[in-house]
């Protein structure tokens, strides 16, 4: 699941997969601004058929936080 999330983020932000590390956060690269973050979140929701709770949306600002929340949603 981690690899799939990273692949989606890389594709949406139009960067090489190698750029997408666990520690990468919004703002670390120009493509990951507020609009880019919205695109990442909505694409992950669509492709994985999940919905992030509103209360966590503002916390999804790093690759690791997104992966953690995806895993949580899939296992719940």
N, CA, C and O atoms as CSV, one atom per row, in Angstrom:
chain,resi,resn,atom,element,x,y,z
A,1,UNK,N,N,0.813,-1.189,0.000
A,1,UNK,CA,C,0.000,0.000,0.000
A,1,UNK,C,C,0.865,1.266,0.000
A,1,UNK,O,O,0.541,2.256,-0.656
A,2,UNK,N,N,1.958,1.212,0.740
A,2,UNK,CA,C,2.865,2.355,0.810
A,2,UNK,C,C,3.389,2.723,-0.578
A,2,UNK,O,O,3.437,3.900,-0.937
A,3,UNK,N,N,3.777,1.722,-1.349
A,3,UNK,CA,C,4.319,1.977,-2.689
A,3,UNK,C,C,3.252,2.583,-3.596
A,3,UNK,O,O,3.536,3.498,-4.369
A,4,UNK,N,N,2.032,2.074,-3.501
A,4,UNK,CA,C,0.942,2.590,-4.323
A,4,UNK,C,C,0.661,4.059,-4.002
A,4,UNK,O,O,0.487,4.873,-4.909
A,5,UNK,N,N,0.616,4.393,-2.731
A,5,UNK,CA,C,0.385,5.785,-2.329
A,5,UNK,C,C,1.506,6.678,-2.861
A,5,UNK,O,O,1.242,7.761,-3.384
A,6,UNK,N,N,2.740,6.234,-2.731
A,6,UNK,CA,C,3.870,7.021,-3.243
A,6,UNK,C,C,3.787,7.184,-4.758
A,6,UNK,O,O,4.100,8.254,-5.281
A,7,UNK,N,N,3.372,6.148,-5.460
A,7,UNK,CA,C,3.232,6.230,-6.912
A,7,UNK,C,C,2.163,7.247,-7.298
A,7,UNK,O,O,2.347,8.018,-8.240
A,8,UNK,N,N,1.052,7.249,-6.575
A,8,UNK,CA,C,-0.015,8.215,-6.849
A,8,UNK,C,C,0.487,9.633,-6.603
A,8,UNK,O,O,0.269,10.522,-7.426
A,9,UNK,N,N,1.152,9.844,-5.485
A,9,UNK,CA,C,1.670,11.180,-5.167
A,9,UNK,C,C,2.645,11.644,-6.250
A,9,UNK,O,O,2.568,12.785,-6.704
A,10,UNK,N,N,3.549,10.777,-6.659
A,10,UNK,CA,C,4.522,11.131,-7.697
A,10,UNK,C,C,3.825,11.490,-9.005
A,10,UNK,O,O,4.184,12.469,-9.659
A,11,UNK,N,N,2.841,10.703,-9.378
A,11,UNK,CA,C,2.122,10.946,-10.632
A,11,UNK,C,C,1.357,12.267,-10.579
A,11,UNK,O,O,1.417,13.064,-11.515
A,12,UNK,N,N,0.642,12.491,-9.485
A,12,UNK,CA,C,-0.155,13.710,-9.359
A,12,UNK,C,C,0.736,14.952,-9.351
A,12,UNK,O,O,0.404,15.964,-9.967
A,13,UNK,N,N,1.856,14.871,-8.659
A,13,UNK,CA,C,2.761,16.020,-8.568
A,13,UNK,C,C,3.728,16.104,-9.738
A,13,UNK,O,O,4.499,17.057,-9.853
A,14,UNK,N,N,3.680,15.093,-10.610
A,14,UNK,CA,C,4.520,15.062,-11.801
A,14,UNK,C,C,6.009,15.130,-11.449
A,14,UNK,O,O,6.761,15.943,-11.985
A,15,UNK,N,N,6.409,14.237,-10.520
A,15,UNK,CA,C,7.817,14.118,-10.131
A,15,UNK,C,C,8.217,12.648,-10.194
A,15,UNK,O,O,7.364,11.761,-10.217
A,16,UNK,N,N,9.514,12.404,-10.221
A,16,UNK,CA,C,10.010,11.032,-10.211
A,16,UNK,C,C,9.682,10.371,-8.882
A,16,UNK,O,O,9.669,11.025,-7.839
A,17,UNK,N,N,9.421,9.085,-8.925
A,17,UNK,CA,C,9.084,8.330,-7.725
A,17,UNK,C,C,10.175,8.439,-6.664
A,17,UNK,O,O,9.882,8.421,-5.468
A,18,UNK,N,N,11.420,8.551,-7.091
A,18,UNK,CA,C,12.543,8.640,-6.153
A,18,UNK,C,C,12.467,9.892,-5.275
A,18,UNK,O,O,13.046,9.926,-4.190
A,19,UNK,N,N,11.759,10.908,-5.741
A,19,UNK,CA,C,11.607,12.149,-4.981
A,19,UNK,C,C,10.676,11.940,-3.776
A,19,UNK,O,O,10.784,12.639,-2.768
A,20,UNK,N,N,9.774,10.980,-3.897
A,20,UNK,CA,C,8.741,10.768,-2.884
A,20,UNK,C,C,9.281,9.872,-1.772
A,20,UNK,O,O,9.235,8.645,-1.863
A,21,UNK,N,N,9.790,10.507,-0.731
A,21,UNK,CA,C,10.307,9.787,0.434
A,21,UNK,C,C,9.311,9.918,1.582
A,21,UNK,O,O,8.410,10.756,1.543
A,22,UNK,N,N,9.482,9.085,2.596
A,22,UNK,CA,C,8.586,9.132,3.754
A,22,UNK,C,C,8.606,10.489,4.444
A,22,UNK,O,O,7.601,10.906,5.019
A,23,UNK,N,N,9.726,11.171,4.392
A,23,UNK,CA,C,9.865,12.441,5.109
A,23,UNK,C,C,9.465,13.659,4.281
A,23,UNK,O,O,9.455,14.778,4.795
A,24,UNK,N,N,9.136,13.455,3.007
A,24,UNK,CA,C,8.743,14.571,2.147
A,24,UNK,C,C,7.426,15.164,2.634
A,24,UNK,O,O,6.485,14.435,2.947
A,25,UNK,N,N,7.369,16.487,2.695
A,25,UNK,CA,C,6.163,17.188,3.149
A,25,UNK,C,C,5.748,18.227,2.125
A,25,UNK,O,O,6.532,18.638,1.269
A,26,UNK,N,N,4.498,18.640,2.234
A,26,UNK,CA,C,4.026,19.709,1.359
A,26,UNK,C,C,4.908,20.929,1.592
A,26,UNK,O,O,5.269,21.242,2.727
A,27,UNK,N,N,5.240,21.596,0.528
A,27,UNK,CA,C,6.131,22.745,0.614
A,27,UNK,C,C,7.588,22.401,0.365
A,27,UNK,O,O,8.399,23.289,0.102
A,28,UNK,N,N,7.935,21.106,0.447
A,28,UNK,CA,C,9.324,20.703,0.191
A,28,UNK,C,C,9.684,20.798,-1.287
A,28,UNK,O,O,10.843,21.009,-1.645
A,29,UNK,N,N,8.682,20.640,-2.133
A,29,UNK,CA,C,8.888,20.783,-3.571
A,29,UNK,C,C,7.817,21.740,-4.090
A,29,UNK,O,O,6.712,21.768,-3.548
A,30,UNK,N,N,8.116,22.519,-5.120
A,30,UNK,CA,C,7.168,23.536,-5.593
A,30,UNK,C,C,5.804,22.974,-5.995
A,30,UNK,O,O,4.784,23.638,-5.814
A,31,UNK,N,N,5.779,21.765,-6.535
A,31,UNK,CA,C,4.527,21.184,-7.003
A,31,UNK,C,C,3.563,20.861,-5.858
A,31,UNK,O,O,2.358,20.746,-6.079
A,32,UNK,N,N,4.089,20.713,-4.638
A,32,UNK,CA,C,3.244,20.308,-3.524
A,32,UNK,C,C,2.835,21.528,-2.705
A,32,UNK,O,O,3.218,21.688,-1.547
A,33,UNK,N,N,2.046,22.376,-3.348
A,33,UNK,CA,C,1.468,23.521,-2.662
A,33,UNK,C,C,0.051,23.144,-2.226
A,33,UNK,O,O,-0.290,21.961,-2.238
A,34,UNK,N,N,-0.774,24.101,-1.847
A,34,UNK,CA,C,-2.117,23.776,-1.366
A,34,UNK,C,C,-2.972,23.134,-2.456
A,34,UNK,O,O,-3.753,22.225,-2.177
A,35,UNK,N,N,-2.830,23.597,-3.680
A,35,UNK,CA,C,-3.579,23.007,-4.791
A,35,UNK,C,C,-3.071,21.595,-5.075
A,35,UNK,O,O,-3.861,20.681,-5.312
A,36,UNK,N,N,-1.762,21.423,-5.049
A,36,UNK,CA,C,-1.184,20.093,-5.240
A,36,UNK,C,C,-1.621,19.132,-4.157
A,36,UNK,O,O,-1.885,17.961,-4.430
A,37,UNK,N,N,-1.701,19.620,-2.921
A,37,UNK,CA,C,-2.126,18.763,-1.819
A,37,UNK,C,C,-3.569,18.311,-2.014
A,37,UNK,O,O,-3.895,17.146,-1.785
A,38,UNK,N,N,-4.423,19.222,-2.434
A,38,UNK,CA,C,-5.814,18.875,-2.708
A,38,UNK,C,C,-5.902,17.832,-3.817
A,38,UNK,O,O,-6.693,16.893,-3.727
A,39,UNK,N,N,-5.101,17.992,-4.852
A,39,UNK,CA,C,-5.086,17.026,-5.953
A,39,UNK,C,C,-4.610,15.657,-5.481
A,39,UNK,O,O,-5.172,14.634,-5.873
A,40,UNK,N,N,-3.581,15.632,-4.644
A,40,UNK,CA,C,-3.070,14.367,-4.098
A,40,UNK,C,C,-4.156,13.668,-3.293
A,40,UNK,O,O,-4.433,12.487,-3.504
A,41,UNK,N,N,-4.768,14.398,-2.374
A,41,UNK,CA,C,-5.784,13.820,-1.492
A,41,UNK,C,C,-6.977,13.303,-2.294
A,41,UNK,O,O,-7.428,12.180,-2.072
A,42,UNK,N,N,-7.487,14.103,-3.215
A,42,UNK,CA,C,-8.667,13.681,-3.974
A,42,UNK,C,C,-8.360,12.505,-4.893
A,42,UNK,O,O,-9.206,11.629,-5.071
A,43,UNK,N,N,-7.176,12.468,-5.474
A,43,UNK,CA,C,-6.813,11.343,-6.339
A,43,UNK,C,C,-6.681,10.058,-5.533
A,43,UNK,O,O,-7.135,9.002,-5.974
A,44,UNK,N,N,-6.070,10.134,-4.371
A,44,UNK,CA,C,-5.955,8.948,-3.515
A,44,UNK,C,C,-7.339,8.461,-3.112
A,44,UNK,O,O,-7.603,7.258,-3.131
A,45,UNK,N,N,-8.223,9.382,-2.747
A,45,UNK,CA,C,-9.586,8.983,-2.378
A,45,UNK,C,C,-10.278,8.272,-3.541
A,45,UNK,O,O,-10.903,7.229,-3.346
A,46,UNK,N,N,-10.172,8.822,-4.729
A,46,UNK,CA,C,-10.826,8.236,-5.900
A,46,UNK,C,C,-10.241,6.878,-6.258
A,46,UNK,O,O,-10.981,5.916,-6.464
A,47,UNK,N,N,-8.929,6.795,-6.332
A,47,UNK,CA,C,-8.294,5.568,-6.803
A,47,UNK,C,C,-8.350,4.432,-5.790
A,47,UNK,O,O,-8.370,3.261,-6.169
A,48,UNK,N,N,-8.374,4.774,-4.499
A,48,UNK,CA,C,-8.404,3.734,-3.471
A,48,UNK,C,C,-9.801,3.545,-2.890
A,48,UNK,O,O,-10.011,2.721,-2.000
A,49,UNK,N,N,-10.754,4.322,-3.408
A,49,UNK,CA,C,-12.144,4.229,-2.968
A,49,UNK,C,C,-12.261,4.385,-1.449
A,49,UNK,O,O,-12.898,3.582,-0.767
A,50,UNK,N,N,-11.630,5.440,-0.948
A,50,UNK,CA,C,-11.699,5.760,0.476
A,50,UNK,C,C,-12.087,7.222,0.609
A,50,UNK,O,O,-12.082,7.966,-0.371
A,51,UNK,N,N,-12.422,7.628,1.819
A,51,UNK,CA,C,-12.716,9.034,2.080
A,51,UNK,C,C,-12.048,9.435,3.384
A,51,UNK,O,O,-12.325,8.872,4.443
A,52,UNK,N,N,-11.168,10.413,3.286
A,52,UNK,CA,C,-10.496,10.902,4.480
A,52,UNK,C,C,-11.492,11.692,5.322
A,52,UNK,O,O,-12.235,12.511,4.780
A,53,UNK,N,N,-11.524,11.468,6.632
A,53,UNK,CA,C,-12.398,12.269,7.499
A,53,UNK,C,C,-11.977,13.739,7.463
A,53,UNK,O,O,-10.789,14.054,7.384
A,54,UNK,N,N,-12.953,14.618,7.522
A,54,UNK,CA,C,-12.661,16.053,7.467
A,54,UNK,C,C,-11.678,16.484,8.544
A,54,UNK,O,O,-10.845,17.360,8.311
A,55,UNK,N,N,-11.769,15.875,9.717
A,55,UNK,CA,C,-10.918,16.311,10.825
A,55,UNK,C,C,-9.438,16.001,10.616
A,55,UNK,O,O,-8.598,16.538,11.338
A,56,UNK,N,N,-9.097,15.149,9.649
A,56,UNK,CA,C,-7.679,14.837,9.420
A,56,UNK,C,C,-7.117,15.507,8.168
A,56,UNK,O,O,-5.910,15.455,7.932
A,57,UNK,N,N,-7.960,16.125,7.376
A,57,UNK,CA,C,-7.501,16.679,6.096
A,57,UNK,C,C,-6.344,17.660,6.244
A,57,UNK,O,O,-5.414,17.647,5.437
A,58,UNK,N,N,-6.392,18.502,7.257
A,58,UNK,CA,C,-5.331,19.497,7.423
A,58,UNK,C,C,-4.053,18.894,7.991
A,58,UNK,O,O,-3.008,19.544,8.002
A,59,UNK,N,N,-4.136,17.653,8.465
A,59,UNK,CA,C,-2.956,16.965,8.992
A,59,UNK,C,C,-2.228,16.152,7.921
A,59,UNK,O,O,-1.123,15.662,8.156
A,60,UNK,N,N,-2.840,16.010,6.755
A,60,UNK,CA,C,-2.259,15.195,5.685
A,60,UNK,C,C,-1.299,16.050,4.865
A,60,UNK,O,O,-1.600,16.447,3.739
A,61,UNK,N,N,-0.146,16.321,5.450
A,61,UNK,CA,C,0.806,17.237,4.813
A,61,UNK,C,C,2.168,16.605,4.560
A,61,UNK,O,O,3.116,17.286,4.170
A,62,UNK,N,N,2.257,15.303,4.784
A,62,UNK,CA,C,3.510,14.600,4.492
A,62,UNK,C,C,3.175,13.243,3.894
A,62,UNK,O,O,2.066,12.732,4.048
A,63,UNK,N,N,4.140,12.683,3.221
A,63,UNK,CA,C,3.945,11.355,2.639
A,63,UNK,C,C,3.585,10.362,3.739
A,63,UNK,O,O,2.649,9.577,3.588
A,64,UNK,N,N,4.322,10.397,4.837
A,64,UNK,CA,C,4.076,9.429,5.905
A,64,UNK,C,C,2.699,9.610,6.537
A,64,UNK,O,O,2.035,8.621,6.848
A,65,UNK,N,N,2.260,10.841,6.732
A,65,UNK,CA,C,0.936,11.051,7.333
A,65,UNK,C,C,-0.167,10.545,6.413
A,65,UNK,O,O,-1.176,10.019,6.884
A,66,UNK,N,N,0.015,10.700,5.117
A,66,UNK,CA,C,-0.973,10.197,4.157
A,66,UNK,C,C,-0.979,8.673,4.170
A,66,UNK,O,O,-2.045,8.059,4.215
A,67,UNK,N,N,0.186,8.066,4.132
A,67,UNK,CA,C,0.280,6.601,4.167
A,67,UNK,C,C,-0.361,6.058,5.438
A,67,UNK,O,O,-1.136,5.103,5.382
A,68,UNK,N,N,-0.047,6.651,6.572
A,68,UNK,CA,C,-0.607,6.189,7.848
A,68,UNK,C,C,-2.128,6.245,7.845
A,68,UNK,O,O,-2.789,5.316,8.309
A,69,UNK,N,N,-2.678,7.326,7.326
A,69,UNK,CA,C,-4.137,7.474,7.315
A,69,UNK,C,C,-4.781,6.511,6.324
A,69,UNK,O,O,-5.844,5.959,6.608
A,70,UNK,N,N,-4.159,6.301,5.171
A,70,UNK,CA,C,-4.688,5.337,4.197
A,70,UNK,C,C,-4.732,3.947,4.818
A,70,UNK,O,O,-5.745,3.254,4.716
A,71,UNK,N,N,-3.661,3.540,5.450
A,71,UNK,CA,C,-3.612,2.217,6.085
A,71,UNK,C,C,-4.691,2.108,7.154
A,71,UNK,O,O,-5.368,1.085,7.256
A,72,UNK,N,N,-4.850,3.143,7.935
A,72,UNK,CA,C,-5.874,3.149,8.982
A,72,UNK,C,C,-7.270,2.988,8.378
A,72,UNK,O,O,-8.074,2.201,8.878
A,73,UNK,N,N,-7.560,3.725,7.314
A,73,UNK,CA,C,-8.883,3.665,6.691
A,73,UNK,C,C,-9.156,2.314,6.044
A,73,UNK,O,O,-10.281,1.817,6.088
A,74,UNK,N,N,-8.146,1.732,5.454
A,74,UNK,CA,C,-8.331,0.448,4.776
A,74,UNK,C,C,-8.523,-0.682,5.778
A,74,UNK,O,O,-9.252,-1.637,5.511
A,75,UNK,N,N,-7.874,-0.576,6.923
A,75,UNK,CA,C,-7.961,-1.638,7.925
A,75,UNK,C,C,-9.139,-1.476,8.873
A,75,UNK,O,O,-9.438,-2.389,9.643
A,76,UNK,N,N,-9.815,-0.327,8.831
A,76,UNK,CA,C,-10.989,-0.126,9.701
A,76,UNK,C,C,-12.246,-0.663,9.069
A,76,UNK,O,O,-13.321,-0.578,9.663
